[in-house]
Amino acid sequence: QVQLVESGGGLVQAGSSLRLSCRASGRVFSINTMGWYRQAPGKQRDLVASITSDDRTNYVDSVKGRFTISRDNARNTVYLQMNSLKPAATAVYLCNMVLGSVARWGPGTLVTVSS
């Protein structure tokens, strides 16, 4: 079985930075696209950023220029560097990895940005 575990969330003030990490463990072979999603209370889960196996990245417009997604294939890990955080970024952040043709999810890490 493959497990994904996120880390790096927390409570920060607006304007601060956080770096999220998500590592896959277990029977990990080929990881295709990696991504970060977020879900605020009472709202749907939305894509924040994604990165393909050949390092092509995609961002939701609201985070462009402030968030950076990266991956370390040797460590089966994806990162999300979040700068200039705004209160609207408050949500549970979940990582997603496509292993072969199967999408796996982590349990999420809470990010709270106070004004």
HELIX and SHEET records of a PDB file:
HELIX    1   1 ASP A   61  VAL A   63  5                                   3    
HELIX    2   2 ASN A   73  ARG A   75  5                                   3    
HELIX    3   3 PRO A   87  ALA A   89  5                                   3    
SHEET    1   A 4 VAL A   2  SER A   7  0                                        
SHEET    2   A 4 LEU A  18  GLY A  26 -1                                        
SHEET    3   A 4 THR A  77  MET A  82 -1                                        
SHEET    4   A 4 PHE A  67  ASP A  72 -1                                        
SHEET    1   B 6 GLY A  10  GLN A  13  0                                        
SHEET    2   B 6 THR A 109  SER A 114  1                                        
SHEET    3   B 6 ALA A  91  LEU A  99 -1                                        
SHEET    4   B 6 ILE A  31  GLN A  39 -1                                        
SHEET    5   B 6 ARG A  45  ILE A  51 -1                                        
SHEET    6   B 6 THR A  57  TYR A  59 -1                                        
SHEET    1   C 4 GLY A  10  GLN A  13  0                                        
SHEET    2   C 4 THR A 109  SER A 114  1                                        
SHEET    3   C 4 ALA A  91  LEU A  99 -1                                        
SHEET    4   C 4 VAL A 102  TRP A 105 -1                                        
END                                                                             
